[in-house]
Amino acid sequence: MTTTTVRELARNTPGTRDRYADLLRVASLATVVCGHWLMAAVTADGRVGNLLASLPGLQVLTWVLQVMPVFFFVGGFAHALTFRSLRRRLPAGSVYAAFLHGRSRRLLVPTAVFVLVWTAAALAAALLGADRGPVGAALRLVAQPLWFIGVYLAVVALTPPLLRLHERAGARVPLALVAAVAAVDLLRFAFGVPYVGFLNFALVWLAVHQLGFLRADGMIRRPGLLAAAGLAGAAALVALGPYPLSMVGMPGEEVSNMAPPTLALLCHALWLVGAAELLRGPGTRLAGRARVWRAVVAANGVAMTAFLWHLTAMLGVYAALLAVGAPLPAPATGAWWAQVPPRLAAAAVLTALLVAVFRRFEVPGAPGASPRPGSGPLAAVGAALCLSGVLGLSLVGFGGILDGRTAVLVAVPVSAPAALAMVLGGWLLVARAARPSPPAGPDPRRH
């Protein structure tokens, strides 16, 4: 996006736009990216560790810095507005396909490019026999953020039915989802039911997304109470239950609050949503400043591209340090902390370069002409294939692409080639469903 375009978009922003929501979206992704850069600790032998494992006392910071729930919350708000706008303008039978294509296009086009580039790199490494050791670790690590794309695509696909449910039941829907999350954790931890915890990948993030619907209708009237209840609930669960302190996944832990998500993570999300709403006044004033708003517009235009490539940039920085023989101190030592500022700056510069190369693929998400009526089921099947493939890739990574390596997605083994085929095939179905209706032929009654 050029500087001129950013200035024009910023200047032409309607006065009715909720700029604070856009600021929250950018700030949440930026926090996640910086957190990944900071937590990664690569040793001199090329192994990737985690700062929070070396300094467990810092895990409490994840209660402020694990802000991915804010992105889902803002997504729910934006999706409610977009779907209602389409519902007013398009025939009923084509609304779902138009919505799904418009919202998933922004996600899947840059994701498909990322996947294809890394697939080519993985094939080259495999053919050269270089896909082991540090390279193999990198081929697995860069795919991990794809879980977010898959889960977010799922909440996009489920927006229309859950928005209709919200319009009938209001706040009772997220309350029911909270109860369902608690029931899943009870079955998982108290009764040891296998695989049941994976339901919370949907239930937790849908509950947070549903709060965005409440925001769209002005129904979050006591954010302070929401924040306090969420914080107290998370603290009680961590203190009394089987839940770990960290709100991000930690290597080697028996229970993670993230994979699959837990009731503790949902309480954490409630605290963050309440806090974000408490800051709405000053946040709106900040986003209303001309320079800040231009920065938000520019960042929103490349946010998904930056998110996809930020781990590639981080690994590139470490690879350069290893290549030149620079010392890599043990994590959390004084020398390690001294390297943090230049390492983060280098990662930011390399991410900016990658964004400059790949930002052309981050196309706007607005739908075009009205799709043909009845195309919703085809779009839904395509979305299901896409999210399955993306989640599969996030688990198996790009390593071992030629030797049939698999990872278990819920209870189904998935290989990298199969996951790639699902992503590309699913997107073709979504795009086909969104094709506009053909123009009407001549009326035979006129002849």
C-alpha positions in Angstrom: 0.0 0.0 0.0 1.6 3.3 -1.1 1.9 6.4 1.2 -0.6 8.2 -1.1 -3.1 5.4 -0.8 -2.8 5.3 3.0 -3.3 9.1 3.2 -6.3 8.9 0.9 -7.9 6.0 2.8 -7.2 7.7 6.1 -8.6 11.1 4.9 -11.7 9.4 3.4 -12.6 7.3 6.4 -16.2 7.8 7.3 -16.9 9.5 10.6 -19.1 6.6 11.7 -16.2 4.1 11.5 -15.2 2.6 14.9 -11.5 3.4 14.7 -10.8 2.0 18.1 -11.7 -1.5 16.8 -9.1 -1.1 14.0 -6.5 0.1 16.6 -7.3 -3.0 18.7 -6.8 -5.3 15.8 -3.5 -3.9 14.8 -2.2 -3.6 18.4 -3.2 -7.2 19.2 -1.4 -8.7 16.2 1.7 -6.5 16.8 1.8 -7.7 20.5 1.7 -11.3 19.4 4.4 -10.8 16.8 6.7 -9.0 19.3 6.0 -11.7 21.9 7.0 -14.5 19.5 10.3 -12.6 18.7 11.0 -12.1 22.4 10.2 -15.6 23.6 12.2 -17.5 21.0 15.7 -18.4 22.2 17.9 -20.2 19.7 21.1 -21.8 21.1 24.5 -22.1 19.4 23.6 -25.6 18.2 20.5 -24.4 16.4 17.9 -25.6 18.9 14.9 -23.3 19.5 13.9 -22.8 23.1 11.5 -20.6 25.0 12.4 -17.7 27.3 9.4 -18.4 29.5 10.7 -22.0 30.1 14.1 -20.6 31.2 12.4 -17.9 33.4 9.1 -19.3 34.7 8.5 -16.2 36.8 7.9 -14.3 33.6 4.9 -16.5 32.7 2.7 -14.1 34.6 3.3 -11.5 31.9 1.2 -13.7 29.5 -1.8 -12.5 31.5 -1.3 -9.1 29.8 0.6 -10.0 26.6 -1.4 -13.0 25.4 -3.8 -10.8 23.5 -5.0 -13.1 20.7 -8.5 -13.1 22.2 -8.8 -9.4 21.5 -8.3 -10.1 17.8 -11.2 -12.6 17.8 -13.4 -10.2 19.8 -12.8 -7.4 17.3 -13.4 -9.9 14.5 -16.8 -10.7 15.9 -17.7 -7.0 16.0 -16.5 -6.5 12.3 -18.2 -9.7 11.1 -21.5 -8.7 12.5 -21.4 -5.4 10.7 -20.3 -6.9 7.4 -22.8 -9.7 7.4 -25.7 -7.4 8.2 -24.6 -5.0 5.4 -24.6 -7.9 2.9 -28.0 -9.1 4.2 -29.5 -5.8 3.4 -28.1 -5.6 -0.1 -28.0 -9.1 -1.5 -30.6 -11.9 -2.2 -31.0 -14.2 0.8 -29.6 -17.3 -1.1 -26.3 -15.6 -2.0 -25.4 -13.8 1.3 -23.5 -16.6 2.9 -21.2 -17.3 -0.1 -20.5 -13.6 -0.5 -19.7 -13.1 3.1 -17.5 -16.2 3.3 -15.6 -15.4 0.1 -15.1 -11.7 1.1 -13.8 -12.5 4.6 -11.7 -15.6 3.8 -10.1 -14.0 0.7 -8.1 -11.7 2.9 -7.0 -14.7 5.0 -6.4 -17.4 2.4 -4.7 -15.6 -0.5 -1.6 -14.5 1.5 -1.7 -17.8 3.3 -1.7 -19.8 0.1 1.3 -17.8 -1.1 3.1 -18.4 2.2 2.3 -22.1 2.0 3.5 -22.5 -1.6 6.8 -20.6 -0.9 7.6 -22.8 2.1 6.5 -25.9 0.3 9.0 -25.2 -2.4 11.7 -24.5 0.2 10.9 -27.8 2.0 11.1 -29.7 -1.3 14.4 -28.2 -2.1 15.7 -29.0 1.4 14.5 -32.6 1.1 16.1 -33.1 -2.3 19.4 -31.8 -1.0 19.1 -33.9 2.1 19.2 -30.8 4.3 15.8 -31.1 6.0 17.1 -32.4 9.3 18.5 -30.7 12.4 18.0 -26.9 12.6 16.5 -26.7 9.1 14.0 -29.4 10.0 13.1 -27.4 13.2 12.6 -24.3 11.1 10.4 -26.1 8.7 8.1 -27.1 11.6 8.3 -23.8 13.5 7.3 -21.5 10.6 4.0 -23.4 10.2 2.8 -23.1 13.8 1.0 -19.7 13.5 -1.2 -21.3 10.8 -3.4 -22.6 13.6 -4.7 -19.1 14.0 -5.7 -18.9 10.3 -7.6 -22.2 10.6 -9.5 -21.3 13.8 -10.3 -17.8 12.6 -11.6 -19.2 9.3 -13.9 -21.5 11.3 -15.4 -18.6 13.3 -15.9 -16.7 10.0 -17.7 -19.7 8.5 -20.0 -20.0 11.6 -20.7 -16.2 11.8 -24.1 -16.3 10.0 -25.8 -19.0 12.1 -24.4 -17.7 15.3 -25.3 -14.1 14.5 -28.8 -15.2 13.9 -28.7 -17.0 17.3 -27.4 -13.9 18.9 -30.2 -11.8 17.5 -32.7 -14.2 19.1 -30.9 -14.9 22.4 -28.4 -12.2 23.0 -26.0 -12.6 26.0 -27.4 -16.1 26.7 -25.3 -17.5 23.7 -21.9 -16.6 25.1 -23.1 -17.7 28.6 -24.1 -21.1 27.1 -20.7 -21.4 25.4 -18.9 -20.6 28.7 -20.9 -23.4 30.3 -20.0 -25.8 27.4 -16.3 -25.0 27.8 -16.5 -25.8 31.5 -18.3 -29.0 30.8 -15.6 -30.0 28.3 -12.9 -29.3 30.8 -14.7 -31.4 33.4 -15.0 -34.3 31.1 -11.3 -33.9 30.1 -9.7 -33.5 33.5 -12.1 -35.2 35.9 -13.2 -38.1 33.8 -10.3 -38.5 31.3 -12.5 -38.6 28.3 -10.1 -38.7 25.2 -10.2 -36.1 22.5 -13.1 -34.2 24.1 -10.7 -31.3 24.8 -10.4 -30.5 21.1 -14.0 -29.2 21.2 -12.7 -26.2 23.0 -10.8 -25.1 19.9 -14.2 -24.2 18.6 -16.1 -23.4 21.8 -13.5 -21.0 23.4 -12.9 -18.9 20.3 -16.5 -18.8 19.3 -17.4 -17.5 22.8 -14.9 -14.7 22.4 -16.1 -14.0 18.9 -19.7 -13.9 20.2 -18.7 -11.1 22.6 -17.9 -9.1 19.5 -21.6 -9.4 18.5 -22.6 -8.0 21.9 -20.2 -5.0 21.3 -21.8 -4.4 17.8 -25.2 -4.1 19.5 -23.9 -2.0 22.5 -24.7 -4.8 25.0 -21.4 -4.8 27.0 -22.6 -2.2 29.5 -20.4 -3.2 32.5 -16.9 -3.9 31.2 -15.4 -3.4 34.6 -17.4 -6.3 36.0 -16.6 -8.5 33.0 -12.8 -7.8 33.5 -12.9 -8.4 37.2 -14.9 -11.6 36.8 -12.6 -12.9 34.1 -9.4 -12.1 36.1 -10.8 -13.6 39.3 -12.0 -16.7 37.5 -8.6 -17.3 35.7 -6.7 -16.8 39.0 -8.9 -19.2 40.9 -8.7 -21.9 38.1 -4.9 -21.6 38.0 -4.6 -21.7 41.8 -7.0 -24.6 42.4 -7.2 -26.6 39.2 -4.9 -28.4 36.8 -4.3 -25.2 34.7 -0.8 -23.8 34.2 0.2 -20.2 34.9 1.1 -19.4 31.3 -1.6 -18.3 28.9 0.6 -19.4 26.0 1.8 -23.0 25.2 5.0 -24.1 26.9 7.3 -26.8 25.6 7.0 -30.2 27.4 4.0 -29.2 29.6 1.4 -31.8 30.3 -1.5 -29.3 30.2 -1.6 -26.2 28.0 -4.1 -23.4 28.3 -3.8 -23.0 24.5 -3.7 -26.4 22.8 -6.5 -27.2 23.3 -7.9 -24.0 24.9 -9.2 -24.3 28.4 -11.7 -22.5 30.7 -8.8 -20.6 32.2 -7.9 -19.2 28.8 -11.6 -18.2 28.3 -11.6 -16.4 31.6 -8.4 -14.7 30.6 -10.2 -13.6 27.4 -13.1 -12.2 29.4 -10.6 -10.1 31.4 -9.0 -8.8 28.3 -12.3 -7.9 26.6 -13.5 -6.1 29.7 -10.2 -4.2 29.9 -10.3 -3.3 26.2 -13.8 -1.9 26.6 -12.8 0.1 29.7 -10.1 1.8 27.6 -12.5 2.5 24.8 -12.7 6.3 25.5 -9.0 7.1 25.5 -8.4 4.5 22.8 -10.9 6.2 20.5 -9.3 9.6 21.1 -5.9 8.1 20.3 -7.2 6.5 17.1 -8.7 9.8 16.1 -5.4 11.5 15.8 -4.4 11.9 12.1 -0.9 10.4 12.4 -2.1 7.5 14.5 -4.9 6.7 12.2 -2.7 6.7 9.2 -0.4 4.3 10.9 -3.4 2.1 11.8 -4.6 2.1 8.1 -1.2 1.2 6.8 -0.7 -1.6 9.3 -4.2 -3.0 8.7 -3.4 -3.2 5.0 -0.5 -5.6 5.6 -1.3 -7.2 9.0 -1.9 -10.7 7.8 1.2 -10.7 5.6 3.3 -9.5 8.5 1.8 -12.2 10.8 2.5 -15.0 8.4 6.1 -14.0 7.7 7.3 -12.8 11.2 8.6 -16.1 12.3 10.4 -16.5 9.0 12.1 -13.2 9.7 13.0 -14.2 13.2 14.6 -17.4 12.0 16.4 -15.5 9.3 18.0 -13.3 11.9 19.2 -16.3 13.9 20.4 -18.1 10.8 22.5 -15.0 9.9 24.0 -14.9 13.4 24.8 -18.6 13.2 26.3 -18.2 9.7 28.7 -15.4 10.8 29.7 -17.3 14.0 28.2 -14.6 16.3 27.9 -15.8 19.9 24.4 -16.9 21.0 24.3 -16.7 24.8 22.2 -18.9 27.0 18.6 -17.6 27.3 17.9 -15.1 30.1 21.5 -14.3 30.8 22.8 -10.7 30.8 24.5 -11.2 27.4 21.2 -12.6 26.0 19.2 -9.6 27.2 21.8 -7.3 25.7 21.2 -8.9 22.3 17.4 -8.5 22.5 17.1 -4.9 21.2 19.3 -5.3 18.0 17.8 -8.8 17.4 14.2 -7.4 17.6 15.2 -4.5 15.3 16.7 -6.8 12.8 13.6 -9.1 12.8 11.4 -6.0 12.3 13.5 -4.9 9.3 13.5 -8.3 7.7 9.7 -8.6 8.3 9.3 -5.2 6.6 11.3 -6.5 3.6 9.2 -9.7 3.4 6.0 -7.6 3.6 7.2 -5.4 0.8 7.6 -8.5 -1.4 4.4 -10.3 -0.5 1.9 -7.5 0.4 0.5 -7.5 -3.1 -1.3 -10.7 -2.2 -3.2 -9.3 0.7 -6.2 -8.2 -1.2 -9.2 -6.4 0.3 -11.9 -8.6 1.7 -14.9 -6.8 0.2 -17.1 -9.1 -1.9 -17.9 -8.3 -5.5 -21.1 -9.0 -7.4 -23.8 -11.1 -5.9 -23.0 -14.9 -6.1 -25.5 -17.3 -7.6 -28.4 -18.3 -5.2 -27.9 -21.6 -3.4 -24.1 -21.4 -3.4 -23.9 -21.4 0.4 -23.4 -25.2 0.9 -20.5 -25.3 -1.6 -18.9 -22.4 0.2 -19.3 -24.1 3.5 -17.7 -27.3 2.2 -14.8 -25.3 0.8 -14.3 -23.5 4.1 -14.3 -26.8 6.0 -11.6 -28.2 3.7 -9.5 -25.0 4.0 -9.5 -24.9 7.8 -8.8 -28.6 8.0 -5.8 -28.2 5.7 -4.5 -25.1 7.5 -4.8 -26.7 10.9 -3.1 -29.9 9.5 -0.2 -27.8 8.2 0.2 -26.0 11.5 0.7 -29.4 13.2 2.8 -31.3 10.7 4.8 -28.4 9.4 6.8 -28.5 6.1 9.5 -30.9 7.2 9.5 -34.5 5.9 7.4 -33.5 3.0 8.7 -36.4 0.9 8.8 -39.1 3.5 5.2 -39.3 4.5 5.5 -37.7 7.9 2.1 -37.1 9.5 0.5 -35.4 12.5 -2.8 -36.2 14.2 -5.5 -33.6 13.6 -8.0 -34.6 16.4 -7.9 -38.3 15.6 -7.0 -38.3 11.9 -3.4 -38.5 10.6 -2.6 -35.7 8.1 0.5 -35.3 6.0 1.8 -32.0 4.6 0.9 -32.8 0.9 -2.7 -33.8 2.0 -3.0 -30.6 4.1 -1.8 -28.5 1.1 -4.3 -30.2 -1.2 -7.1 -29.5 1.2 -6.2 -25.8 1.5 -6.0 -25.2 -2.3 -9.0 -27.4 -3.1 -11.1 -25.8 -0.4 -10.2 -22.3 -1.6 -11.2 -23.2 -5.2 -14.6 -24.3 -3.9 -15.1 -21.1 -1.9 -14.1 -19.0 -5.0 -16.4 -21.1 -7.2 -19.3 -20.6 -4.8 -18.8 -16.8 -4.9 -19.0 -16.5 -8.7 -21.7 -14.1 -9.7 -24.9 -15.2 -11.2 -24.7 -15.3 -15.1 -26.6 -12.4 -16.8 -30.1 -13.2 -17.7 -30.7 -14.3 -21.3 -33.1 -12.6 -23.6 -36.8 -12.8 -22.7 -38.4 -15.3 -25.2 -41.6 -13.4 -24.8 -40.1 -10.5 -26.7 -39.7 -12.6 -29.9 
